[in-house]
């Protein structure tokens, strides 16, 4: 139960909704006032101040926007959350532009509505968080340039602190877009090498004919086009750190030469005759399962063990519960400043959309998505409709449904009817989400169900796919 004594006004012309909200909010410890139409709400607002107003868009005599304007005129700090079963992008945008804190479509999930109310109250009444820091005061967890406070990331932060001042080689593995380079840079920045170079090498981005020269340097005249001596990347990283990204892409020949550098701590430039000592810490990264590459004969086992002294496995974004919210708000702030736009936050239902998505492109995909959304947004809040996830990626979000053909003649052999029905349901959910552009409310209308039901069904599909 919430111990906050905040006063909340509920404005809704539907009796059952007023009664539901009255009971729910009273049980949470809030002071609740009720208005059954717009005119009554205006009278109440004139007589009494409220910390938060929950207001339906359609009221019969007036609109929720009228109530919103009146509340903001009396007290600009009043938090107003709009609720409606007939939400449209245009109405949501207008409400946000008029100063609404959030826009919640009906039917809503009670837990999510409570969270939206608590979040809204925290901006006006920090004590409503039970002594916790308010969103305005609470700093996002930064570790170097890494953002996140999920258990998986906190373990990585602890490991970085432990190994930063050692000379031990590190192998960072994880899917593309998880931030492996940021982790490598954090290790360097916390080490006693931080005043020396941090050299980044994309092993997959250098032409095979040039990679030996890039790594180890070359002497003048050693090959056509070598017009002068050139220092290699390992020599350039002397006393610092070299980050070998996509290490699994190295050719067998380069693997042999790199192994020698690791063992001898020296390099021999192409065309040179003498070894040049180098003091370099090697941090490697890969999105491949390098152990499998060793088994398949694509990567040298001795080099693997030399590089993989301390392994760091970076979890994908879908396994970092809570970090999506932190990252989304960080990127909104970043790109709002960059584009000189006033976008303060992301709506709770847009966050719900993001948290249901699997993000195959991880943090990099989330950043690109938020950048596009900020660029395209016409209001001061990111709405679900602003999140432009491409069609093929929506399929991966809904997922779990393989195209199947069902033959009634197979019944005599025995079939799993639950499995068949589940797959058919998934196919319809996927198609509805594609047609609705990822908007769950619209997809629910297309399938003749309510929002709560479609969320539950999509969740079951995603959970089932995760178990495959």
N, C-alpha and C positions, 0 to 999 in steps of 0.2 A: 504493500500500500504506500502511495506517495504521501509524504508528510507536508507537502507544499500547500499553503493556504491560498493559492492563486484563485481569483474569481474568473469564471468562464461563463460566457453567454452562448447558449445554443439557439440558433434561429433555423427552424424547419417547419414547413406547413404540414408535415406528415406526423400524426400523433405517435405512431409506433416508433418512429425514429427518435422523436424527442424523449420518449420514455426510455428507450434503450440507452441513449447517451446520458440521460439524467442518472440512471442507475449506475452505469459504467463509471462515469466521472465522479459521482458521489462516493462510490466505493474506493476510488483512488485518493480521496481526501480533499478534492477540490470543492470550492463553493460554486454551485451551479444555479444559473437563472435561465428561464425558458421563454422563448417568444414564438408564437405560432404563425406570425406573418410579418411582413416588412414594416408596416406602420407601428405595430406593437414594439418591434425591435428598436425603431427610432426613438420612441418614447422612453424606453428603458435606458438606452444609451445616453440620452440627455440627462437623466436623473442619476446615473451610476457609472462609475468607471470600471472597466474590465481589463484584466491582463491579456485575455485571449478570447476571441470570438470564433465559434464554429458556425459557418453560415452556408445554407444551401443556395445554389444559384437561382433556382426557380421557386418563387414564393407566392405567385399568384398576383398579389397587388403590386409589389415592387420586385426588383431583382436583387440578387445577392451583391451585385456591384454597387447598387445604391447604398446598401448597408455598409459595405467596405469603405466607400468614400466618406460617409458620415462618421464612421468610427475613426478613420484616419484624420479627418478634419478636427475632431474633438481632441484626439491624442495620437499623434503620429507614431508613438511607440507601441500602440496596441497591436498585438499579433493577431492576424486574421487568417484563418485556414478555410478555404472554400471547399465544399463538398457537393457532388452532383452525380446523378445517374445519367445525365445527358451531356457529358463533357465533350467539348470539341477543342481542337487546337486553338482556334480563334478566341474562344471564351477564356481559355486558360492563359493565353498570352495577354489578353486585355486585363485579366485579374492580376497577373504578376506585375504588369506595368502600372497598375493602380496601387500596388504596394502589398498585395497578398503574400503571406509568408510561404504558403504551400497550396497545392491543389490536389485534393484526394477524391478519386472517383468512387461512386457507389457501385456495387456493395463493397465495403472496405473490410479489411482484416482488422479486428479490434486491437491486436497487438501492434500492428503497424501504425494505426491511428494514434494509439497511446504514445508511441515513440515520436511521432510527428509533433504531438502536443508538447511532450517533454522538451524536445529540441527547440520548439518555438518559444516556450516559456524561459528556457535557459538564456536566451538572448536578452530577455528583459529582467528576469528574476533568477540570478545565479544560484540563490539558495534553494531553488526548486530541484536542484540536482543532488540534494542531500549532502552538501558539503563538497561535492566533486567540482573540478574546474569546469567552467562553462566552455562551450565551443569557441568563444572569443578568446578565452584565456588558455585553453588547453593547446599546447604546441604539438604539431604533428611530429612523430618520431622520425628524426633524421639521423642517419649514421653516415657521415660524409655527405654524399649526394644520394644515398639510398633512403627510400621512404618506406616505412612499414613497421608495424609492431606485432605481427603475427608470431606465434611461437617458433615457427620454422626460421623466420628471419632473425629473431632475437638470438637463437642458437648460433646462427652464422656470425652475428655481431660479436658474441662472446669468443668464438673461435678466432675471429680476426684480431681481437685484442691479445689473445694468447700467442699468436704466431707472428705478429707484425714485426717484432724486433729480431726474429731469427733470420737465418740465410736460407732456410729450407725451401725447396721448390714446391709449388702449389699447383694442383690441377683442379680447375673449376668446371663442373659439368652441369648442364641444364639445357632446357629447350631454348630455341631462338627467342630473343626479346625479353629474357628474364633479368637482364642487368648484370651479366658476368663481368663486363669491363668495369662497371661501377664498383664491384666487389674487389677486383684487382687493384683499382686505383685507391680504394680505402685502405687496403693492406699497405700499399706503398706510402700513402700519406701519414700512416701511423708509425711507420718504421723509421729507423735512424738513417735511411736512405732518402728521406723525403726532400732534402735539399738538392738531390741529384736527379738526373733525367728519369722520366717514366716514358718509355718508348713503346708505342703500340704497333703491332705488326699483324696485318690480316693475311694469314697464310694462304687463304683461298683467293686473294685479290691481286697477287703478284704473278706475272707470267712465269711459267716454268723455266724459260730460258734466262730469266733475270734474277730469279729468287736467290741463287747462290751468291751472286754479286751483291744483292741487297742485304743479305744476312751478314756476309763476311767481308765485303768490300772487294776491290780489285786494284791491280797495279796498271799503270799506264801501258798501253800496247798489248795487254793480255788477251784482248779479243777485239774484233772490228768495232769501232765506236768508242773504245776505251781511250779517250784522249788525255786523261789525267788520272792520277791516283784518286781513289774514292774510299772514304771510310765507311765500313759496314754498320748495320744497325746494332749489332752486338757491341762493337767498339764505341758507338755513339751512346750506348746505355751504360758505359763503364761507371762503376760505383753506384749505379741506380738499379732500376727494375726494367726488364723487358717483358712485355705482355704478348704472348703468341696466341692470337685468337684463331679459332678453327684449326687447331693443331692436327686434327685428324686428316686434313687435306694434304699434308706434306707427302711428297713423293718418296719412294724407298731410298733413293740416292741421298736426298736431303735429310732423311731420318738418320742415316749412317753418319753424315757430317755433323748433324746436331748432337748426336750421341757423343762424338769426340769432343765437341765444345763443352758439353756438360761434364765429361770426365776429366779433361785436361785444363779447363778454365782458360782456354786460349783459342784464338782463331787464326787461320791462315788465309789471307786475301787471295782471290783468284789471280793466278800468275805470280804469286809471291813465293818466297823460299823460307821465310822465317815466321815463327809463331808470335802473335801479339797477345800478351796476357790481358785478360778481361775479368773484372770482378762484377759479375752481374747476377742478380736474383731472377730466376725464370718463373713466371706465372703463366700457365697455359690454360686454355679454355676450349671446350668442345661441346657441340650439341649432339654428338654421336655417343653411343655406348662404346667407349674405347676398349673396354675389356673384350667385347664381341669382335672388334676390329683386330685385336691381337689373336683371338682364336681363329678368325678367318684368314689370318696371314697378311692382313693389310697394314698392320702397324707392328713395329718391332717391340717384342716383349721387354728387352733390356732397357729401351728408351722409355717405355711406358712406366716401368718401375722407378726410373730416375726422375721422371717428371711428376709422378703421382705419390710423392712422399707424404704430402698432406692433401687429401681430397676434400673438396667442398662441393656438395650437391645443392644446387639452387632449386627450390620448389617452384613449380609453375604457378601462375597467378590464381588459377582455379582452386589451388590448395592453400591459399593464403587468406583465410577467413578474416574479414575486416579491413584488409589492406586496400581493397578496391575503393572503399569509401575515402580513405585517406589520400590515395593516389589521385582519384577523380577530382577531389577538391583542390589538391595541389596543382594539377594541370589546368583547372579552371582559372585559378589565380594567376598562374604563369602566362597563359595565353590571353586572358583578359587584359593584363598589363601590356603584353606585346602588341595586341590589336587595338589598344586604347578603347576597350569596351567595358561597360559596367555590368558584369555578371557576377553575382555574389555567391551563388550556390547551385546545387543540383537538387531537383525535387526528390522527395522520398520514393516516388513511384518510378522515377528514372533510375534511381539507385537500385531499386528492386529489379528493374530490367537488367542492369549491369551485373548484379549478383547472380542472376539466373543464367547468364551467358558464360560459355566455357573459355573464352579468350584463347584460341589456338595461337595467336601472335603475342600473348602475354602482355607485359607492361608496355612494350613498344606499340602494340595494337591499341591498348587503352589510351595511350597518349595521343596517337593519331586520331582516334575516335573523338576524344574531347577537343582536340584542336579544330577538327571539322565542325563539331557541334557549336563551339564558341563562335566560329566564323559565320555559321549559318543562323545562329539564334537571333530572334527579333525581340526577345524579352530579357529581363535581368536574372532569369533562372533557367537552367537547362531542364527541359521537359522530355518525356519519353520520345515524343515525335521528333525531337532534335537529334536523336542518336541514330546516325545513318550507318547502320551495320548492313553490309552488302548481303544480297540474297543467298549466295552460296555459304556465307558464314552464318546466316540465320539457320540454315539447315544443320550446321554443325552445332549450333546452340540447342535447337530442339532435339536433334540427333536421335540415336537409339533405334531408328526405324529403317530397316532395310526393305527395299522393294521386294515383295513376295507375291507369288501367285498361289491361289488356293483352289484346290480341285476337290469337289464334293465326292468324287469317286474314291478319294483317299480315306474316307470315313470308315470303310470296311476294314482298313488296315489299322485303324486307330489313330486319332489325332489329339492334339492338345488344344481344346477350344479356347481356354483362357488366353493362351499364347497368341492364337489367331486373332481373337477379338482385340487384344492389347495392341497388336501390330496395326490392325485396321484403324483403331482409335488414334494411334500415333501418326499414321499417314494423314488423317483428316486434320489433326492438330497442326502438323507441319504445313499443310496447304493453307489452312486458315491464317496462320501466322505470316506466311509469305504474302497472301492477298492483303492482309491488314498492315503490311509494312512493319511487322514486329510489335504492333500495338495490341496488347492483350485484351483490352476492353473491346476493341473493334472485332478481334478474332472471336471473343466470347459471343458477341451479338450474331456473328455469321454462323456460329454453331448452336445457337439457341440455348446458351448456358450463361451462368453468372460468372463474374470475374474470379470469385473465390474458387469455383469449380475448375475453371480452366487452369488456374495456377497450380491447383492440386494435381491435376492430370498431367500437366507438363512436367511438374516435379517428379512424378512417378516415372515418366519416360526417361528423364535425364538420369535419375537414380539407377534405373534398370540398365541403362547403357554403361554407366560407370562400373557396374558389376561384371560386364562382359569380359 
